[in-house]
Amino acid sequence: MMNTKTAKVAVSLVCTVAAVCSFAGCGGGGGSSSQNGSIELKFQTWNLKNEKFTDYFEGLIKQFETENKGVHIKWVDQPADNYQQKLSTDAAAKQLPDVIDMGPEPTYALASAGALLNIAKEDPSAKDDYIPAAWDAATMKGSRVEEGTYGLPWYLNTGPTFYNKDLLAECGLDEKNLPKTQDDMFNQAKTFGEKCGGMYAMTTGLPSIQDFGMYGVPLMNKDKTKFTFNDKKGVEFIQHYADMYKSKAFTDDTLNVNSNTDSKNFNSGTQAFMNGSLYSVDDIRKNSPSLFKHVGITTMVANTHPNMMLEMMTVNASSAHKDMALKLAKFVTNPKNQLSFDKKANVFPSSKGTIDDPFFNPTGDDLDAVAMRMCAKQVRNGRIWGPPQLTGPAGKPFGEQVALAVQGKISPQEALDTAVKAANDGLQ
């Protein structure tokens, strides 16, 4: 229902990486030393070498090289397409860069294969520099990975819930009584269905695993060795969606939507609520100016903590210059450099205290300022709900089973039992 999408969409190849690395060995590559004793580090970003960010990274690299005489940074940037496959190929060929930009899912895959540095072991004090929610999300544990923190948190993304004021009024909902929790949304769905069922969608139709977390469903056991979202709370959650579907609060058109179609539906005026990001304000302003005048925003609808997405800087465990690579990763993710990047990218910091900067707390009542303040509040209270273990074969049946249950083709319990079994089998 309320999915938060990062600007980068990643699907890691957990099994591929682990299998290839078990035979070929992972890591390798990375920095080198020249005959005069200088150090070269390979620093890799993901889809960031462009007119918007190139000057930022070139300045960052120049400053690091100035402060660390004899160190030379080779910056490479990979396109978004097939980024995860590229990481797995580099790991198998022992050609991973020294410092690598990636999200939790590929981090879990490469950490499971022994390819990434356990920063918690290498530099325990690093934990003090980042907000707890981000550090916790960078910390991996489970049956296939040594417990540890395998990346330094870099930036976060989250977004408010957008709503169409006119559509709410037409469909019997009160803007003065906006849903604050998922339970509120479910309670209002009956009215929406009675007034507008079949004509409009209240929201998108299928919940993500992050939505389960925001509802309060226990996603995994404490040791992260077993998925548990098929318990009573999970079944209750899916039943609410089945009830919404039956009442026509959303339609088949809004099942299996991605962030692009979600935005298209909302911008066309056929969807009442959409969870977006700071980018959504400009998107609606430019692509649906008539709707923009009737758009309101509220905080992300969640029973527990709002969801965030995380991007990290990881370090190659087999780097020839691990200490300097870790120093570079810390430099990229320090408060000053995070703030500079976040201002350019319209994302949010994971470093402690940085969210209190005036940039994230603007005055004014325009949509841009209100959205920024709401997002800053969510960063202070948010969680990264998506388990990185639910990827590849482990995660594939999840959406399929949830869709069947929402449409009433199988029971919620049956659907979640099947999804959990597949997910747990994938963990092994």
C-alpha positions in Angstrom: 0.0 0.0 0.0 2.6 2.6 1.1 5.8 1.5 -0.7 8.8 3.8 -0.5 11.1 3.4 -3.5 14.7 4.5 -3.5 16.0 6.3 -6.6 17.9 3.2 -7.3 16.1 -0.1 -7.6 18.2 -3.1 -6.8 17.6 -6.8 -7.0 20.7 -8.7 -5.8 21.8 -12.1 -7.1 22.3 -13.8 -3.8 22.5 -17.4 -4.9 24.5 -16.5 -8.0 27.1 -14.6 -6.1 27.4 -17.1 -3.3 27.6 -20.1 -5.7 30.2 -18.5 -8.0 32.3 -17.2 -5.1 32.3 -20.6 -3.4 34.1 -22.0 -6.4 36.1 -19.1 -7.6 36.8 -17.2 -4.4 35.7 -13.6 -4.0 37.2 -10.2 -3.5 40.7 -9.6 -5.0 41.2 -6.8 -7.4 41.0 -3.4 -5.9 43.9 -1.0 -5.2 47.5 -1.3 -6.3 50.8 0.1 -5.4 53.1 1.7 -8.0 56.9 1.4 -7.9 57.3 4.8 -6.2 55.1 3.6 -3.3 51.9 5.5 -4.2 48.6 3.8 -3.6 45.8 3.6 -6.1 42.2 2.9 -4.9 39.3 2.0 -7.1 36.1 3.8 -6.1 32.9 2.7 -7.7 29.5 4.5 -7.7 26.2 3.5 -9.3 24.8 5.7 -12.0 26.2 8.9 -10.6 28.7 10.1 -13.2 26.6 12.8 -14.9 26.3 16.6 -15.1 24.5 16.7 -11.7 27.1 14.8 -9.6 30.4 14.7 -11.5 31.7 18.0 -10.1 30.8 16.8 -6.6 32.7 13.5 -6.8 35.7 15.0 -8.6 36.0 17.6 -5.8 35.6 15.0 -3.1 38.4 12.8 -4.7 40.7 15.8 -5.1 40.2 16.7 -1.4 40.9 13.2 -0.2 44.0 12.9 -2.4 45.3 16.2 -1.0 44.8 15.1 2.6 46.4 11.7 1.9 49.6 12.3 0.0 50.6 9.4 -2.4 47.0 8.2 -2.7 45.3 8.2 -6.1 41.6 7.5 -6.6 40.3 5.9 -9.8 36.7 6.7 -9.9 34.5 4.4 -12.0 30.7 4.6 -12.4 28.5 1.8 -13.5 25.2 2.2 -15.2 22.0 1.2 -13.3 21.2 -1.6 -15.7 22.5 -5.0 -14.5 24.5 -3.3 -11.7 24.0 -6.3 -9.4 25.1 -8.8 -12.1 28.2 -6.7 -12.6 29.0 -6.8 -8.9 28.7 -10.6 -8.9 30.9 -11.0 -12.0 33.6 -8.7 -10.5 33.5 -10.6 -7.2 33.9 -14.0 -9.0 36.8 -12.6 -11.1 38.4 -11.1 -8.0 38.0 -7.6 -9.5 35.9 -5.9 -6.9 36.8 -2.2 -6.5 38.2 -1.1 -3.1 35.2 1.0 -2.2 31.7 0.2 -3.6 28.4 2.0 -3.6 25.5 -0.5 -3.0 22.3 -1.2 -1.1 21.6 -3.8 1.6 20.5 -6.6 -0.8 23.7 -6.9 -2.8 25.7 -6.2 0.4 24.1 -9.2 2.0 24.9 -11.3 -1.0 28.5 -10.3 -1.1 28.9 -10.4 2.6 27.6 -14.0 2.6 30.3 -14.9 0.1 33.0 -13.3 2.2 33.7 -10.5 -0.2 33.1 -7.5 2.0 35.0 -6.1 5.0 33.3 -6.5 8.4 33.5 -2.9 9.5 32.2 -3.6 12.9 35.1 -5.8 13.5 37.7 -3.7 11.7 36.6 -0.3 13.3 34.0 -0.8 16.1 34.0 3.0 16.9 32.5 3.7 13.4 29.1 2.8 14.8 29.0 6.1 16.8 29.0 8.2 13.6 25.7 7.0 12.2 22.1 6.9 13.3 21.1 3.6 14.9 18.4 2.7 12.3 21.0 3.0 9.5 23.7 1.2 11.3 21.3 -1.6 12.2 20.3 -2.0 8.6 24.0 -2.2 7.5 24.5 -5.0 10.1 23.9 -8.5 8.6 23.3 -11.7 10.4 21.9 -15.1 9.5 22.9 -18.7 8.8 25.0 -17.9 5.8 26.9 -14.8 7.0 29.1 -13.9 9.9 27.3 -11.4 12.0 28.8 -7.9 11.3 28.3 -4.5 9.7 29.4 -4.7 6.1 28.9 -1.2 4.9 29.0 2.4 6.1 25.6 4.0 5.9 25.6 6.8 3.3 22.2 8.3 2.3 18.6 7.5 3.2 15.4 8.0 1.2 11.8 8.3 2.4 8.8 10.3 1.5 5.4 11.5 2.6 2.0 10.3 1.6 0.4 12.4 -1.2 -3.4 12.7 -1.5 -5.9 14.1 -4.0 -8.1 16.5 -2.1 -10.9 16.5 -4.7 -11.0 12.7 -4.9 -11.2 12.3 -1.2 -14.2 14.7 -1.0 -15.9 12.9 -4.0 -15.4 9.5 -2.4 -16.7 10.4 1.1 -13.5 10.9 3.0 -12.6 13.9 5.1 -9.3 15.8 4.6 -9.5 16.8 8.3 -9.5 13.1 9.3 -6.6 11.7 7.2 -5.4 8.2 7.9 -2.4 8.2 10.2 -2.1 4.5 10.5 -2.6 1.5 8.3 -5.6 0.6 10.4 -7.1 4.0 9.7 -6.7 3.4 6.0 -8.4 0.0 6.3 -11.3 1.6 8.3 -11.8 4.3 5.6 -11.6 1.9 2.7 -15.2 0.7 3.1 -16.5 4.2 2.6 -14.3 4.8 -0.3 -15.4 1.5 -1.9 -19.1 2.3 -1.4 -18.8 5.8 -3.0 -16.2 5.2 -5.7 -15.6 1.5 -6.0 -14.6 0.5 -9.6 -14.1 4.1 -10.7 -11.0 5.1 -8.6 -8.4 3.4 -6.5 -7.9 4.4 -2.9 -4.2 3.3 -3.1 -2.1 0.7 -4.7 -3.3 -2.8 -4.3 -0.4 -5.0 -3.1 1.6 -4.6 0.1 5.4 -4.9 0.1 7.4 -6.6 2.8 8.1 -3.1 4.1 4.4 -2.6 4.5 4.3 -5.7 6.7 7.0 -4.3 8.9 5.2 -0.9 9.2 2.1 -2.8 10.2 3.9 -4.5 13.1 4.3 -8.0 11.5 7.5 -9.8 12.8 9.4 -10.4 9.6 12.2 -12.6 10.8 13.3 -14.3 14.1 15.9 -12.5 16.2 18.8 -14.5 14.7 17.7 -13.7 11.1 17.7 -17.4 10.3 14.0 -17.8 9.7 11.2 -15.7 8.2 8.1 -15.4 10.4 5.7 -13.1 8.6 3.0 -15.9 8.3 2.0 -15.4 11.9 -1.4 -14.2 13.1 -0.5 -10.6 12.6 0.6 -11.2 9.0 -2.6 -13.1 8.2 -4.7 -10.3 9.7 -2.8 -7.8 7.5 -3.4 -9.6 4.2 -7.1 -10.1 5.1 -7.5 -6.4 5.3 -6.2 -6.1 1.7 -8.6 -8.9 0.6 -11.4 -7.0 2.2 -10.4 -3.8 0.4 -10.3 -5.6 -2.9 -13.7 -7.1 -2.3 -15.1 -3.6 -1.5 -13.5 -2.3 -4.7 -11.3 0.2 -2.8 -8.8 -0.7 -5.5 -9.0 -2.6 -8.7 -7.0 -5.2 -10.7 -5.3 -2.2 -12.5 -3.6 -1.3 -9.3 -2.3 -4.8 -8.5 1.4 -5.4 -9.2 2.2 -1.8 -9.9 5.7 -0.4 -9.7 6.7 3.2 -8.7 6.3 4.5 -12.2 2.7 3.3 -12.7 1.8 4.3 -9.1 2.9 7.9 -10.0 1.0 7.7 -13.4 -2.2 6.6 -11.7 -2.0 9.3 -9.1 -1.0 12.0 -11.6 -4.0 11.1 -13.8 -6.4 11.7 -10.9 -7.5 8.1 -10.6 -5.8 7.3 -7.3 -6.5 9.0 -3.9 -3.3 8.2 -2.0 0.3 7.7 -3.1 3.4 7.3 -1.1 6.1 9.3 -2.9 9.3 11.2 -2.2 10.6 14.7 -2.6 10.9 14.0 -6.3 7.1 13.5 -6.4 6.5 17.2 -5.7 8.3 18.3 -8.9 6.9 15.4 -10.9 3.3 16.4 -10.1 4.0 20.1 -10.6 5.5 19.5 -14.1 3.4 16.6 -15.3 0.0 17.2 -13.8 -0.3 21.0 -13.1 -4.1 20.9 -12.8 -3.8 18.2 -10.1 -1.0 20.0 -8.3 -3.5 22.7 -7.0 -5.5 19.9 -5.3 -2.7 17.9 -3.8 -2.1 17.6 -0.1 0.6 15.7 1.8 0.7 13.9 5.2 3.2 11.7 6.9 3.7 8.2 5.8 0.8 6.0 6.8 2.2 3.4 9.3 1.2 1.6 12.4 4.7 1.5 13.7 7.7 3.4 12.2 7.8 4.8 8.7 10.0 3.1 6.1 13.3 4.3 4.7 15.7 3.0 2.0 19.4 2.9 2.6 22.5 3.2 0.4 25.9 2.3 1.7 29.6 2.5 1.0 31.2 -1.0 1.3 34.8 -2.1 1.3 36.4 -5.0 -0.5 37.6 -7.5 2.1 40.5 -8.4 -0.2 41.6 -4.9 -0.9 45.4 -4.5 -1.0 44.9 -1.3 1.0 42.0 -2.1 3.4 42.9 0.7 5.9 43.0 3.4 3.3 39.9 2.0 1.6 38.0 2.2 4.9 39.3 5.7 5.4 37.9 6.7 2.0 34.6 5.1 2.8 34.4 7.0 6.1 35.4 10.2 4.3 32.6 9.9 1.7 30.1 9.2 4.4 31.2 11.8 7.0 28.6 14.4 8.0 30.0 17.3 5.9 30.2 15.2 2.7 26.9 13.5 3.3 25.2 17.0 3.7 26.8 18.2 0.4 25.6 15.2 -1.5 22.1 15.2 0.1 21.6 18.8 -1.0 22.4 17.9 -4.6 20.4 14.6 -4.6 17.4 15.6 -2.5 18.0 12.6 -0.2 18.7 12.4 3.5 21.7 11.8 5.8 22.5 8.7 7.9 25.2 10.5 9.9 24.3 11.5 13.4 23.0 15.0 13.8 23.1 16.0 10.1 19.3 15.8 9.7 19.1 18.9 12.0 20.7 21.1 9.4 18.5 24.0 8.3 18.4 22.6 4.8 16.2 19.7 6.0 14.0 21.9 8.1 12.9 24.8 5.9 10.3 27.4 6.9 7.3 28.1 4.8 4.0 26.4 3.9 4.6 25.5 0.2 4.5 21.9 -0.7 8.3 21.6 -1.1 9.0 22.9 2.4 6.2 20.9 4.0 7.4 17.7 2.3 11.0 18.3 3.4 10.0 18.8 7.0 7.9 15.7 7.0 10.7 13.6 5.5 13.1 14.9 8.1 10.7 13.9 10.8 10.5 10.4 9.3 14.3 10.0 9.2 14.4 10.7 12.9 11.8 8.0 13.6 12.1 5.7 10.6 13.4 2.2 10.1 14.7 0.3 7.1 12.1 -2.5 7.1 13.0 -4.6 4.1 15.1 -7.7 5.0 18.0 -7.9 2.5 17.6 -11.7 2.8 14.3 -11.6 0.9 15.9 -11.4 -2.5 16.4 -13.6 -5.5 14.7 -17.1 -5.2 13.9 -16.3 -1.6 11.7 -13.4 -2.5 10.2 -14.3 -5.8 7.0 -16.2 -4.5 6.2 -13.4 -2.1 4.4 -11.1 -4.5 2.7 -13.9 -6.3 1.2 -15.4 -3.2 0.1 -12.1 -1.7 -1.7 -11.3 -5.0 -3.6 -14.6 -5.0 -4.7 -14.0 -1.4 -5.7 -10.4 -2.0 -7.9 -11.5 -4.9 -9.5 -14.2 -2.7 -8.1 -17.1 -4.8 -6.4 -18.7 -1.8 -6.5 -17.9 2.0 -4.1 -15.4 3.5 -2.7 -18.2 5.7 -2.0 -20.5 2.8 -0.4 -17.7 0.8 1.9 -16.6 3.6 2.8 -20.2 4.5 3.9 -20.8 0.9 5.8 -17.5 0.7 7.6 -18.1 4.1 8.5 -21.6 3.1 10.1 -20.4 -0.1 11.8 -17.6 1.6 13.3 -19.9 4.3 14.3 -22.5 1.7 16.1 -19.6 -0.1 18.0 -18.7 3.1 19.7 -22.1 2.9 
